[in-house]
Amino acid sequence: MVEVRLDALLELRRAVMAERAAREDADAARERMRKVALDAVDAGASVSEAARLVGVPRSTLYRWRDGRDRTESGEGL
């Protein structure tokens, strides 16, 4: 019984670690998508085009841009 419990707890620990890794990967992918979308707008793509391709409202792209601009200017610090 103790061995079964220990095996179950070890399996749970592996599942938790896998979930954390998946979340970190997803966060990195979202951050890359934000950067690439903003780079596209900076290169001349319209906010509407970029937002449509990313699958977010234009307001989200404007919010990303404003947040990036505040961070780069030091306002967010």
Buried (B, 14 or more C-beta within 10 A) or exposed (E): EEEEEEEEEEEEEEEEEEEEEEEEEEEEEEEEBBEEBBEBBEEEBEBEBBBEEBEBEBEBBEEBBEBBEEEEEEEEE
